[in-house]
Amino acid sequence: MALLELYTKYNRVWIPDPQHVWKSAEIMRDFHSGDTVLELLLEDGSEQSYPVDPSSPQLPHLRNPDILVGENDLTALSYLHEPAVLHNLKVRFVESKIIYTYCGIILVAVNPYKQLHIYGDAIIHAYSGQNMGDMDPHIFAVAEEAYKQMARNHKNQSIIVSGESGAGKTVSARYAMRYFAIVSKTGSKTRVEDKVLASNPVTEAIGNAKTVRNDNSSRFGKYTEISFDKRYRIIGANMRTYLLEKSRVVFQAENERNYHIFYQMCSCADLPQFKSLRLLSADKFQYTCMGGETSIEGVDDKKGMEETQRTFTLLGLKEDFQSDVFKVLAGILHLGNVEIINVSGDRSSVRSSDPHLTAFCELLGVSTEGLVQWLCHRRIVLVAETVVKPVLKERAVNARDALAKQIYAHLFDFVIHEINTALKVPGKQHAFIGVLDIYGFETFDVNSFEQFCINYANEKLQQQFNLHVFKLEQEEYMKEDIPWTLIDFYDNQPVIDLIEAKMGILDLLDEECLLPQGTDQNWLQKLYNYLAPNPLFEKPRLSNEAFMIQHFADKVEYQCKGFLEKNRDALYEELVDIMRDSKFPLLANFFQEVDQSPLTGKGFRVKSARPVPKSANKQLRTTVGDKFRSSLYLLMETLNATTPHYVRCIKPNDEKLPFEYDSRRVVQQLRACGVLETIHISAQSYPSRWTYIEFYSRYSILMTQQEVGLNDKKQTCKTVLQRLIQDSNQYKFGRTKIFFRAGQVAYLEKLRLDRLRGACVTIQKHVRGWSQRRKYLRMREAAIILQQYIRGQRQVRKSVSAATLKQGWAALVIQKYWRGYRMRQIYQAVHLASVTIQAFTRGWIARKRYKRMMEEHKAMILQKYARAWLVRRRFQTMRRLVLNVQLSYRVQQLRKKIEEQNKENRGLVERLTSLANSHSQAVERVQSLEAQLEKSASKRASLEAKELKAKEDASLIIAQLQKEKETLTLDKQDMETKYATSIKESKDSFDQIKRNLQEEKENEARLRKIAENNTEIQRQDHEKEMETLQEEMRRLKEQRVGLQRQIEEGGKVNADLQDQVVQLTKHAKAIPELRKDLHNLQTQRSSMERKIKEQSEQARVKMIMISRQLLGGVVEEEVLTRLGPDDPDKLYEVEDLLTALDGLQKATRVLENHQREQKECYESKVEGFKFKVDHLEKENNQLKNLFQEKSNVNDRIHQEVSRLTSENMVIPELKLQVSELQRQKQELEVHVEEQSRELAEKTEEITNTLQKKIEEESSQRRHFEQQAQALEEEKRELQGRVEDLEEENEHLKRQHLMASEAKTRLNQEAAQLTAENIDLEEQLDKKDRLIKKLKNQIKSLETSQKAKQTSALAIPKDYLGMLEYKREDESRLVQNIILDLKPKGVVVNMIPGMPAYILFMCVRHADYLNDGAKLKSLMNAIISGVKKVIMDHHKDFEVLSFWLSNTYHLLNCLKQYSGEEEFMKQNTPRQSKNCLQNFDLSEHRQILSDLAIHIYHQFIAVMEKTLTPMIVPGMLVHESLQGISSMKPTGFRKRSGSIYEDSETYTISSILQQLSAFHSTMSQHGMEQGLIRQVVKQLFFLVGATTLNHIMLRKDMCSCRKGMQIRCNISYLEEWLKEKELQTSNAIDTLRPLSQAAWLLQVNKSTDGDAKEITDTCTELNPVQIVKILNSYTPIDDFEKRVSSSFVRKVQSLLQDHEGSTQLMLDTQYHFQVTFPFCPSSQALELLQVPSSLHLGFLTRI
């Protein structure tokens, strides 16, 4: 469709306006080609004819539809032009109070001049991880996009913040760095993030100043690189600066100030640390009072100095560094006050006595004579000689100011360098994000060299920006396969060439600076001569001292005065030499010549922004322009190597009024900052872009029935668009989007509105017709009835006569009386029935009321007794619990000692047995040796006979041998010959064997190598196994540490329980009962001692009998043979036997040692009592000192009275006062002496009483009761005495105020005595605990004796609900039932909680055996196993749910079978019988409860992580109500990352399915309903809070239709709760804030009643949230209206008295407190059978 066809009636356009730049007008009639005027109706009601040239019509800009106004992204507008941008920003800023707006890749930030609640940590966390187009525009969104692209693309990023002075650049850059510091927390001790943020106050102090436009204007450019490591956490930062405004140090315009640091120092001139600087107030220094303003409204310079010093310290810059910096700054101030006198016409001088000159030289260590000389003289070096020439006063002042500027510039660079050093952290930089805070385009009435450099930098940045926008636009087209056509956009390269090219402005300026006699006028003349042909360069018509440049933003006129001086930045060499010779090292280093060699390295490296001068030669010195050009080149090189992100700050008005919008100032800045250029580039091609899904959802109303029936939505969109817009050049189809030219979306909106309007007319037509027909039918029916009655009346009149009338009248009378009679009868019957019913009803009500009163009275009586019983039971339970804890611990300790004693006894018995066996074996061995000796004697005789016979036979054999010898000699000769031959043969065979052995040796070597390789492999395997074992040992050590920590926690619990015992003992007043128990225990102890002695005597007799049985009659023989030297070994055996007997006797003395330990304990307590006595003696001494002080006070009073008497002898009243004071003094002295004597006597009495108590306790404990009574009586006496002392002290206070100090001290002493009495009571409690300990020991001894006497336990025939296992099978039990158990495996077919029941049955068996070690080991193993499973599967929802349920079941079992009455109410008799008998597991219950809480929180965290990605798409984005679409055109930010087909979409059904899956799993695992309700409530809170937070941060979600969607989704959630029977969980209450926000989006928002209704209904929303929703409300169609500003102000006024939080966001991390209610199980343990699938065959049912 052609653009001219859109100029129809009722459409609106923008026409130029001198005041508001643009104003809106409505077209009164359609415009046709050839018309010369366009008839318009203005908003004020006047008409205007807009002239149009028919040959080339230049029609005004069309206005966008109202639904497109206020968009987050300006590129979403259908008409992209200047008035549309200006109006959109105004609507968002003024009406919606939104300061951020996207314009393509630019974030436009309008300064609100007001603090807003949109920068908190909660907002930062809300934007973290979000896509840029999904949330409202924000500086945090830009920072998150940069951070995300750095992490995703591994490429460096830059954020370029620009704008004119006062637009908010510094604040925006500060918030961006704060975002990086929070989202990338390192958690290290260096806190580099805090240092990065702390650098801002320092740089602002030394680089910011007050200007006409801004109170905190940055007078330098800054590029801060924030470095990140591979985990993308901040590891450091680096700062580069550009073009510091040095001239501000020596000159300020009217109503402006110097740099802040000077005024901060002057405000602290009276502080001690600044005294040495000789500072004055700011209005007394030349350099700080030039502009007339020395203060800023609302700014405290002294606090600013404190902040500067604090940040210096935070950066690690110590006080010495700060002192040096402040010295230099003070020297600059004093230098400005150095007065230069004009001596003659060409001569000037400085007085040597000038105090400021002296202060400057002393502070900076400079020679006074040299400075005086070279400020007013200049050395000229000629060919043959050197001439010293005086200079004029003007030149001397310039030299002084040049020196001040140079020193400040060096100091600024030095501070920046030190900050960079402080921000440098060891570690390799992986990537960085740069934040560029640089000056925007500037144009003033007088523009000089600084403005020229600033505008030159902005030209370079604008060029880089244009190229980047052009590149992104091209990438978008190529990505969507759209044909790319070259776009004509403004290229500012000619302006840049004009400035920096050869023979350009900077080149000619540097050339003129090299000339000794160069002047500004000569340079300007060169510009006129060389650059006149350039169209971008102009010469002003009325001035010969200026030139004009046509920049991209505006045409600027520059005054040439001062260009050369500022570009040279020259300083006389003589002054440089003086500064170089300074005794102040910092100043001397400023002017040293340093040669810097270039650094070489791999990769991209950012160079310094301030290149070092090339040479010290005056003629070759680098100029300021050259330096700036070089640093700007490096900056552009850095920006081109990074991905840029743009923030353009806009100043809405010059008066700094909050939310005031000056259209002329704003449009001027929009033109200067490149926003309109972005709009221009977008408008050149296809600015409006819709995805196919968005187009289908929005314009389905324009489709026919056949088109809607197509399955392919993409093809449907193409068909509809080709039918609606005939010109195919007006749109293009991409892969995922449709591209429209300017105005086409507005045309489609017009068609959509026409279709809706037509549908409305049709509906109205039919409704009105139906209404009229219904009205006609009612009128017709009424007319027929009227006609009927009228006609009947006429007929009656015709047919009625007199007789008929009489009969009729008589009939009426009869009817009257009859009806009256009938009505009376009926009335009387009804009356009688009513009275009867009332009587019975009232009686029933009275009886019911009486019965209820009786029930309430009885209930009160029952409650009274029940509550008293409950309190008594609770106390008894607590006392029993504490006693059980103490008994268990002490029994365990005594059992350990008894076990050790039994082990020693068993060892001695075994040794005696072994000795007896060895002795019997020795006797048998001797007897066997005697028998062998007899046998050997008989054998000897037989052998001698055989020997004689053998000799005779030998003689015969010798003769035979002689004969055989001769024959053998012959045989020998034959054998020698044979031997020679055999030797030869053996030699041959030996060689063969040698060769075979050699081969075998080689084989063996080869095999050995193979074996060595195998050995090496095995060694490596062993090393791996060793590493595995070491890791296992490390894990075991960690578990050990955890167990130790648990033991410590158990110790703390024991200590707490003991404290509770003390309190309960005090309140229970059970001391008399305990005393009776003490007497009984003493009798029992004496009887036990007798029994132990008898047992020891029996053991001794038994040992004697055993020795006799073992030795028999051997002992006497051994004793007889002890004197001889034979067989000493038996003597050694007897000694061993005696040693064993002695060991048995020593074992019987264990109880005596125990008594000795008790005696030592008593002696230690005696020492404690002695210490108390010493303490009381010290207190007595203190009282004596107090009395001495009181005497001194009385002496002083006496002196004062004497003085008053001498001065006032005339007044008789004073004499009476003096006498009264003396009398009171005497009484006070007497009273204090009495108190002192009484306290001394009391102290002595307490000491004697304690001594008596100690002696009685050491001698005999039977008198313990008498001691306790004595202590109690003493306590009562002391308390009574304390009360008496307090009353007496109060009486003294009323007598005279001067005795108050003595009274206070006496009260303190009394309180100390009371504390001593409390200590004595605590000692009494310790004695009681000792008695209980002895009682427990006696009980444990009785138990052990009974256990020894009992040979075997009685085994019941029925199952007891216990599982027996061996101690060595404990690890297998934990492995199979905890570590290896899978919730999705065999557990599915088991009853819920089976692992918990099995473990508890094993615990019961250990308790049944009274095996404390086994029970403790099992409980620790269970807890450690569950912890390990949770640690290994901390992200597995199934495992967490399963073990949360089983831990809860195990905890309930420990409570149900604990034996405590409060947990046994619902137990069956068999369950009560199965309670634990011997051990109290309350400590383990507490540990299990803590473990369950930990599992619960981890369980919630896993569910929240799973559910969070679904909440916003399901609750907000997805449209659950069909036919109600809230789709609107999206801008560049939204469409750049939204490909709907490729992304996973969540709906409300996804949320419900996930919740159902959670609920199903929890129910399957048998989780208790109360716990499930708590989980569901927490999840619903997460859903409500997350959804509400995104509503607050997404303006596109604040619409009426979206409110309907949200309320529909809430109803789905409520139905899910009803379906799962979870209404009692109060989960729906957590959605009230969200429900009220949805209602607020739907309700009318126009009248006062609506405002009152909103304030009354939205009770769950705070005022900040309500106002935010009203300001963000966005209409979807033209039928809706925006919320007016007056209505918002009205609601705000009604909400002023409302109390509540001021936070915009809800805390999604908030967790409700979890409770584990006790729920007894009806499962009978004796009926449980262990499934074979668990592989627990080693367990045995008892």
Salt bridges, closest charged atoms under 4 A:
ASP17 OD1 - LYS23 NZ 3.82
GLU43 OE2 - ARG63 NH1 3.67
ASP66 OD1 - ARG12 NH2 2.77
GLU71 OE2 - LYS1528 NZ 2.63
GLU82 OE2 - ARG671 NH2 2.84
ASP121 OD1 - ARG178 NH2 3.04
ASP134 OD1 - LYS1534 NZ 3.08
GLU164 OE1 - ARG213 NH1 3.64
GLU164 OE2 - ARG665 NH2 2.22
ASP194 OD2 - ARG191 NE 3.18
GLU204 OE2 - ARG174 NH2 2.49
ASP215 OD1 - LYS656 NZ 3.08
GLU225 OE2 - ARG240 NH2 3.44
ASP229 OD2 - ARG233 NE 3.91
GLU245 OE1 - ARG219 NE 2.52
GLU245 OE1 - ARG248 NE 3.22
GLU256 OE1 - ARG248 NH2 2.96
ASP301 OD2 - ARG257 NH1 3.40
GLU307 OE2 - ARG310 NH2 2.79
GLU339 OE1 - ARG351 NH2 3.30
GLU362 OE1 - ARG278 NH2 2.10
ASP401 OD1 - ARG400 NE 3.29
ASP413 OD1 - ARG610 NE 2.96
GLU418 OE2 - HIS417 ND1 3.72
GLU450 OE1 - LYS566 NZ 3.21
GLU459 OE2 - HIS551 ND1 2.80
GLU473 OE2 - ARG689 NH2 2.18
GLU476 OE2 - LYS737 NZ 3.57
GLU480 OE2 - LYS737 NZ 3.32
GLU500 OE2 - LYS460 NZ 3.51
ASP510 OD2 - ARG629 NH2 3.62
GLU511 OE2 - LYS526 NZ 3.52
GLU512 OE1 - LYS526 NZ 2.86
GLU538 OE2 - LYS555 NZ 2.94
ASP569 OD2 - LYS246 NZ 2.05
GLU573 OE2 - ARG621 NH2 2.83
GLU574 OE2 - ARG379 NH1 3.70
ASP577 OD1 - ARG580 NH1 3.39
GLU593 OE2 - ARG580 NH2 3.93
ASP626 OD1 - ARG629 NH2 3.59
ASP654 OD1 - ARG665 NE 2.89
GLU707 OE1 - ARG723 NH2 3.07
GLU749 OE1 - ARG698 NH2 3.16
ASP754 OD2 - LYS750 NZ 3.25
ASP754 OD1 - ARG757 NH1 3.35
GLU944 OE2 - ARG940 NE 3.90
GLU1016 OE2 - ARG1019 NH2 2.12
GLU1023 OE2 - ARG1019 NH1 2.29
GLU1025 OE1 - HIS1022 ND1 3.59
GLU1031 OE2 - ARG1034 NH2 2.08
GLU1032 OE2 - ARG1035 NH2 1.95
GLU1038 OE2 - ARG1034 NH1 2.43
GLU1089 OE2 - ARG1085 NH1 2.47
GLU1097 OE1 - ARG1100 NH1 2.59
GLU1118 OE2 - LYS1130 NZ 3.37
GLU1157 OE1 - HIS1154 ND1 3.98
GLU1179 OE2 - HIS1175 NE2 3.22
GLU1189 OE1 - ARG1305 NH1 1.77
GLU1200 OE2 - ARG1203 NH2 2.20
GLU1207 OE2 - ARG1203 NH1 3.09
GLU1220 OE2 - ARG1223 NH2 2.11
GLU1227 OE2 - ARG1223 NH1 2.51
GLU1238 OE1 - ARG1281 NH2 1.83
GLU1245 OE1 - LYS1242 NZ 3.31
GLU1257 OE2 - LYS1253 NZ 2.34
GLU1257 OE1 - LYS1327 NZ 3.50
GLU1272 OE2 - ARG1075 NH2 3.40
GLU1288 OE1 - HIS1231 NE2 3.37
GLU1290 OE2 - LYS1303 NZ 3.77
GLU1301 OE2 - ARG1305 NH2 2.94
GLU1316 OE1 - LYS1172 NZ 3.99
GLU1316 OE2 - HIS1175 NE2 3.24
ASP1319 OD2 - LYS1172 NZ 3.25
GLU1321 OE2 - LYS1275 NZ 1.88
ASP1369 OD1 - ARG1372 NH1 3.55
ASP1432 OD2 - LYS1428 NZ 2.88
GLU1438 OE1 - HIS1565 NE2 3.81
GLU1460 OE2 - ARG1485 NH2 3.24
GLU1461 OE1 - ARG873 NE 3.71
GLU1504 OE2 - HIS1711 NE2 3.27
ASP1596 OD2 - ARG1594 NH2 3.57
ASP1629 OD1 - ARG1632 NH2 3.35
ASP1648 OD1 - LYS1690 NZ 2.17
ASP1656 OD2 - LYS1652 NZ 2.69
ASP1677 OD1 - ARG698 NH2 3.58
ASP1677 OD1 - ARG752 NH1 2.50
ASP1677 OD2 - ARG1601 NH2 2.16
